[in-house]
Amino acid sequence: MSPVFRREDGYVFRIFSNEEERIHIHVFKADSEAKFWLEPEIALAENYGFGSKEIKKITQLLKQYGNEFKRQFAAHIGKRIDD
C-alpha cells in the first residue's frame, strides 16, 4: 500500500513507488482518481471521474503543498530531488 501524504477536503494524496521516477502524485476522492505531474510544473496526467471544478481545486492544493509533496516523494523513493 502506498503512503498517504496528505488528507484535505476529502482528497487523499499518495504515491505508488513502483511507477516511473518522474515526480507525481495520485489524488483520490470517493470513486474518482487523478494523477498529476509535479515536475517540471504541476500538470494533470490522468483523470478518472473528477469534474473540472474539482481538478481546479486539486491543482490549487498541489500548488500550495507541491514542494512538501516533492520532498515526501523523494524520501519515499530514496532519492534527492536534485540528483
Chimera marker file (.cmm) of the C-alpha trace (Angstrom):
<marker_set name="trace">
<marker id="1" x="0.000" y="0.000" z="0.000" r="1" g="1" b="0" radius="0.5"/>
<marker id="2" x="1.297" y="3.434" z="-0.851" r="1" g="1" b="0" radius="0.5"/>
<marker id="3" x="1.733" y="6.016" z="1.886" r="1" g="1" b="0" radius="0.5"/>
<marker id="4" x="-0.795" y="8.793" z="2.349" r="1" g="1" b="0" radius="0.5"/>
<marker id="5" x="0.973" y="12.139" z="2.080" r="1" g="1" b="0" radius="0.5"/>
<marker id="6" x="-1.997" y="14.296" z="2.999" r="1" g="1" b="0" radius="0.5"/>
<marker id="7" x="-5.750" y="14.293" z="3.503" r="1" g="1" b="0" radius="0.5"/>
<marker id="8" x="-7.607" y="17.513" z="2.856" r="1" g="1" b="0" radius="0.5"/>
<marker id="9" x="-11.187" y="18.419" z="1.885" r="1" g="1" b="0" radius="0.5"/>
<marker id="10" x="-11.945" y="14.730" z="1.317" r="1" g="1" b="0" radius="0.5"/>
<marker id="11" x="-8.997" y="14.285" z="-1.048" r="1" g="1" b="0" radius="0.5"/>
<marker id="12" x="-6.299" y="11.719" z="-0.336" r="1" g="1" b="0" radius="0.5"/>
<marker id="13" x="-2.838" y="12.358" z="-1.810" r="1" g="1" b="0" radius="0.5"/>
<marker id="14" x="-0.468" y="9.382" z="-2.251" r="1" g="1" b="0" radius="0.5"/>
<marker id="15" x="2.185" y="7.870" z="-4.499" r="1" g="1" b="0" radius="0.5"/>
<marker id="16" x="2.999" y="4.403" z="-5.760" r="1" g="1" b="0" radius="0.5"/>
<marker id="17" x="6.705" y="3.617" z="-5.622" r="1" g="1" b="0" radius="0.5"/>
<marker id="18" x="6.628" y="1.037" z="-8.413" r="1" g="1" b="0" radius="0.5"/>
<marker id="19" x="5.856" y="3.626" z="-11.083" r="1" g="1" b="0" radius="0.5"/>
<marker id="20" x="8.076" y="5.911" z="-13.125" r="1" g="1" b="0" radius="0.5"/>
<marker id="21" x="10.679" y="8.125" z="-11.479" r="1" g="1" b="0" radius="0.5"/>
<marker id="22" x="9.194" y="11.426" z="-12.640" r="1" g="1" b="0" radius="0.5"/>
<marker id="23" x="7.757" y="13.107" z="-9.561" r="1" g="1" b="0" radius="0.5"/>
<marker id="24" x="3.999" y="12.751" z="-9.459" r="1" g="1" b="0" radius="0.5"/>
<marker id="25" x="1.124" y="12.240" z="-7.064" r="1" g="1" b="0" radius="0.5"/>
<marker id="26" x="-2.205" y="10.424" z="-7.178" r="1" g="1" b="0" radius="0.5"/>
<marker id="27" x="-5.325" y="12.050" z="-5.772" r="1" g="1" b="0" radius="0.5"/>
<marker id="28" x="-8.365" y="10.059" z="-4.672" r="1" g="1" b="0" radius="0.5"/>
<marker id="29" x="-11.846" y="11.009" z="-3.523" r="1" g="1" b="0" radius="0.5"/>
<marker id="30" x="-14.725" y="8.535" z="-3.408" r="1" g="1" b="0" radius="0.5"/>
<marker id="31" x="-14.614" y="6.681" z="-6.749" r="1" g="1" b="0" radius="0.5"/>
<marker id="32" x="-12.502" y="9.293" z="-8.556" r="1" g="1" b="0" radius="0.5"/>
<marker id="33" x="-8.761" y="9.310" z="-9.143" r="1" g="1" b="0" radius="0.5"/>
<marker id="34" x="-6.331" y="11.640" z="-10.872" r="1" g="1" b="0" radius="0.5"/>
<marker id="35" x="-2.593" y="11.627" z="-11.425" r="1" g="1" b="0" radius="0.5"/>
<marker id="36" x="-0.638" y="14.868" z="-11.519" r="1" g="1" b="0" radius="0.5"/>
<marker id="37" x="2.930" y="15.548" z="-12.545" r="1" g="1" b="0" radius="0.5"/>
<marker id="38" x="4.744" y="17.758" z="-10.043" r="1" g="1" b="0" radius="0.5"/>
<marker id="39" x="7.694" y="18.476" z="-12.335" r="1" g="1" b="0" radius="0.5"/>
<marker id="40" x="8.737" y="20.350" z="-14.310" r="1" g="1" b="0" radius="0.5"/>
<marker id="41" x="5.420" y="22.019" z="-13.408" r="1" g="1" b="0" radius="0.5"/>
<marker id="42" x="2.114" y="20.857" z="-11.982" r="1" g="1" b="0" radius="0.5"/>
<marker id="43" x="0.104" y="19.242" z="-14.759" r="1" g="1" b="0" radius="0.5"/>
<marker id="44" x="-2.764" y="16.781" z="-14.972" r="1" g="1" b="0" radius="0.5"/>
<marker id="45" x="-1.536" y="13.440" z="-16.324" r="1" g="1" b="0" radius="0.5"/>
<marker id="46" x="-4.677" y="11.297" z="-15.994" r="1" g="1" b="0" radius="0.5"/>
<marker id="47" x="-8.213" y="11.848" z="-14.711" r="1" g="1" b="0" radius="0.5"/>
<marker id="48" x="-10.819" y="9.245" z="-13.873" r="1" g="1" b="0" radius="0.5"/>
<marker id="49" x="-14.002" y="10.876" z="-12.644" r="1" g="1" b="0" radius="0.5"/>
<marker id="50" x="-13.135" y="14.342" z="-11.335" r="1" g="1" b="0" radius="0.5"/>
<marker id="51" x="-15.036" y="17.312" z="-12.761" r="1" g="1" b="0" radius="0.5"/>
<marker id="52" x="-13.299" y="20.483" z="-13.906" r="1" g="1" b="0" radius="0.5"/>
<marker id="53" x="-14.069" y="22.354" z="-10.655" r="1" g="1" b="0" radius="0.5"/>
<marker id="54" x="-12.504" y="19.569" z="-8.614" r="1" g="1" b="0" radius="0.5"/>
<marker id="55" x="-9.434" y="19.452" z="-10.869" r="1" g="1" b="0" radius="0.5"/>
<marker id="56" x="-9.038" y="23.196" z="-10.322" r="1" g="1" b="0" radius="0.5"/>
<marker id="57" x="-9.333" y="22.755" z="-6.529" r="1" g="1" b="0" radius="0.5"/>
<marker id="58" x="-6.810" y="19.881" z="-6.553" r="1" g="1" b="0" radius="0.5"/>
<marker id="59" x="-4.419" y="21.940" z="-8.662" r="1" g="1" b="0" radius="0.5"/>
<marker id="60" x="-4.632" y="24.761" z="-6.104" r="1" g="1" b="0" radius="0.5"/>
<marker id="61" x="-3.844" y="22.309" z="-3.291" r="1" g="1" b="0" radius="0.5"/>
<marker id="62" x="-0.913" y="20.937" z="-5.265" r="1" g="1" b="0" radius="0.5"/>
<marker id="63" x="0.458" y="24.441" z="-5.760" r="1" g="1" b="0" radius="0.5"/>
<marker id="64" x="0.125" y="25.021" z="-2.026" r="1" g="1" b="0" radius="0.5"/>
<marker id="65" x="1.768" y="21.755" z="-0.958" r="1" g="1" b="0" radius="0.5"/>
<marker id="66" x="3.850" y="20.931" z="-4.045" r="1" g="1" b="0" radius="0.5"/>
<marker id="67" x="7.286" y="21.375" z="-2.501" r="1" g="1" b="0" radius="0.5"/>
<marker id="68" x="6.275" y="19.291" z="0.512" r="1" g="1" b="0" radius="0.5"/>
<marker id="69" x="4.973" y="16.539" z="-1.789" r="1" g="1" b="0" radius="0.5"/>
<marker id="70" x="8.226" y="16.595" z="-3.784" r="1" g="1" b="0" radius="0.5"/>
<marker id="71" x="10.263" y="16.121" z="-0.598" r="1" g="1" b="0" radius="0.5"/>
<marker id="72" x="7.981" y="13.306" z="0.556" r="1" g="1" b="0" radius="0.5"/>
<marker id="73" x="8.185" y="11.649" z="-2.852" r="1" g="1" b="0" radius="0.5"/>
<marker id="74" x="11.990" y="11.816" z="-2.825" r="1" g="1" b="0" radius="0.5"/>
<marker id="75" x="12.163" y="10.440" z="0.726" r="1" g="1" b="0" radius="0.5"/>
<marker id="76" x="9.804" y="7.588" z="-0.113" r="1" g="1" b="0" radius="0.5"/>
<marker id="77" x="11.641" y="6.677" z="-3.308" r="1" g="1" b="0" radius="0.5"/>
<marker id="78" x="15.024" y="7.143" z="-1.614" r="1" g="1" b="0" radius="0.5"/>
<marker id="79" x="16.417" y="9.839" z="-3.875" r="1" g="1" b="0" radius="0.5"/>
<marker id="80" x="17.205" y="13.506" z="-3.556" r="1" g="1" b="0" radius="0.5"/>
<marker id="81" x="15.158" y="15.789" z="-5.774" r="1" g="1" b="0" radius="0.5"/>
<marker id="82" x="18.233" y="17.447" z="-7.304" r="1" g="1" b="0" radius="0.5"/>
<marker id="83" x="20.018" y="14.196" z="-8.236" r="1" g="1" b="0" radius="0.5"/>
<link id1="1" id2="2" r="1" g="1" b="0" radius="0.2"/>
<link id1="2" id2="3" r="1" g="1" b="0" radius="0.2"/>
<link id1="3" id2="4" r="1" g="1" b="0" radius="0.2"/>
<link id1="4" id2="5" r="1" g="1" b="0" radius="0.2"/>
<link id1="5" id2="6" r="1" g="1" b="0" radius="0.2"/>
<link id1="6" id2="7" r="1" g="1" b="0" radius="0.2"/>
<link id1="7" id2="8" r="1" g="1" b="0" radius="0.2"/>
<link id1="8" id2="9" r="1" g="1" b="0" radius="0.2"/>
<link id1="9" id2="10" r="1" g="1" b="0" radius="0.2"/>
<link id1="10" id2="11" r="1" g="1" b="0" radius="0.2"/>
<link id1="11" id2="12" r="1" g="1" b="0" radius="0.2"/>
<link id1="12" id2="13" r="1" g="1" b="0" radius="0.2"/>
<link id1="13" id2="14" r="1" g="1" b="0" radius="0.2"/>
<link id1="14" id2="15" r="1" g="1" b="0" radius="0.2"/>
<link id1="15" id2="16" r="1" g="1" b="0" radius="0.2"/>
<link id1="16" id2="17" r="1" g="1" b="0" radius="0.2"/>
<link id1="17" id2="18" r="1" g="1" b="0" radius="0.2"/>
<link id1="18" id2="19" r="1" g="1" b="0" radius="0.2"/>
<link id1="19" id2="20" r="1" g="1" b="0" radius="0.2"/>
<link id1="20" id2="21" r="1" g="1" b="0" radius="0.2"/>
<link id1="21" id2="22" r="1" g="1" b="0" radius="0.2"/>
<link id1="22" id2="23" r="1" g="1" b="0" radius="0.2"/>
<link id1="23" id2="24" r="1" g="1" b="0" radius="0.2"/>
<link id1="24" id2="25" r="1" g="1" b="0" radius="0.2"/>
<link id1="25" id2="26" r="1" g="1" b="0" radius="0.2"/>
<link id1="26" id2="27" r="1" g="1" b="0" radius="0.2"/>
<link id1="27" id2="28" r="1" g="1" b="0" radius="0.2"/>
<link id1="28" id2="29" r="1" g="1" b="0" radius="0.2"/>
<link id1="29" id2="30" r="1" g="1" b="0" radius="0.2"/>
<link id1="30" id2="31" r="1" g="1" b="0" radius="0.2"/>
<link id1="31" id2="32" r="1" g="1" b="0" radius="0.2"/>
<link id1="32" id2="33" r="1" g="1" b="0" radius="0.2"/>
<link id1="33" id2="34" r="1" g="1" b="0" radius="0.2"/>
<link id1="34" id2="35" r="1" g="1" b="0" radius="0.2"/>
<link id1="35" id2="36" r="1" g="1" b="0" radius="0.2"/>
<link id1="36" id2="37" r="1" g="1" b="0" radius="0.2"/>
<link id1="37" id2="38" r="1" g="1" b="0" radius="0.2"/>
<link id1="38" id2="39" r="1" g="1" b="0" radius="0.2"/>
<link id1="39" id2="40" r="1" g="1" b="0" radius="0.2"/>
<link id1="40" id2="41" r="1" g="1" b="0" radius="0.2"/>
<link id1="41" id2="42" r="1" g="1" b="0" radius="0.2"/>
<link id1="42" id2="43" r="1" g="1" b="0" radius="0.2"/>
<link id1="43" id2="44" r="1" g="1" b="0" radius="0.2"/>
<link id1="44" id2="45" r="1" g="1" b="0" radius="0.2"/>
<link id1="45" id2="46" r="1" g="1" b="0" radius="0.2"/>
<link id1="46" id2="47" r="1" g="1" b="0" radius="0.2"/>
<link id1="47" id2="48" r="1" g="1" b="0" radius="0.2"/>
<link id1="48" id2="49" r="1" g="1" b="0" radius="0.2"/>
<link id1="49" id2="50" r="1" g="1" b="0" radius="0.2"/>
<link id1="50" id2="51" r="1" g="1" b="0" radius="0.2"/>
<link id1="51" id2="52" r="1" g="1" b="0" radius="0.2"/>
<link id1="52" id2="53" r="1" g="1" b="0" radius="0.2"/>
<link id1="53" id2="54" r="1" g="1" b="0" radius="0.2"/>
<link id1="54" id2="55" r="1" g="1" b="0" radius="0.2"/>
<link id1="55" id2="56" r="1" g="1" b="0" radius="0.2"/>
<link id1="56" id2="57" r="1" g="1" b="0" radius="0.2"/>
<link id1="57" id2="58" r="1" g="1" b="0" radius="0.2"/>
<link id1="58" id2="59" r="1" g="1" b="0" radius="0.2"/>
<link id1="59" id2="60" r="1" g="1" b="0" radius="0.2"/>
<link id1="60" id2="61" r="1" g="1" b="0" radius="0.2"/>
<link id1="61" id2="62" r="1" g="1" b="0" radius="0.2"/>
<link id1="62" id2="63" r="1" g="1" b="0" radius="0.2"/>
<link id1="63" id2="64" r="1" g="1" b="0" radius="0.2"/>
<link id1="64" id2="65" r="1" g="1" b="0" radius="0.2"/>
<link id1="65" id2="66" r="1" g="1" b="0" radius="0.2"/>
<link id1="66" id2="67" r="1" g="1" b="0" radius="0.2"/>
<link id1="67" id2="68" r="1" g="1" b="0" radius="0.2"/>
<link id1="68" id2="69" r="1" g="1" b="0" radius="0.2"/>
<link id1="69" id2="70" r="1" g="1" b="0" radius="0.2"/>
<link id1="70" id2="71" r="1" g="1" b="0" radius="0.2"/>
<link id1="71" id2="72" r="1" g="1" b="0" radius="0.2"/>
<link id1="72" id2="73" r="1" g="1" b="0" radius="0.2"/>
<link id1="73" id2="74" r="1" g="1" b="0" radius="0.2"/>
<link id1="74" id2="75" r="1" g="1" b="0" radius="0.2"/>
<link id1="75" id2="76" r="1" g="1" b="0" radius="0.2"/>
<link id1="76" id2="77" r="1" g="1" b="0" radius="0.2"/>
<link id1="77" id2="78" r="1" g="1" b="0" radius="0.2"/>
<link id1="78" id2="79" r="1" g="1" b="0" radius="0.2"/>
<link id1="79" id2="80" r="1" g="1" b="0" radius="0.2"/>
<link id1="80" id2="81" r="1" g="1" b="0" radius="0.2"/>
<link id1="81" id2="82" r="1" g="1" b="0" radius="0.2"/>
<link id1="82" id2="83" r="1" g="1" b="0" radius="0.2"/>
</marker_set>
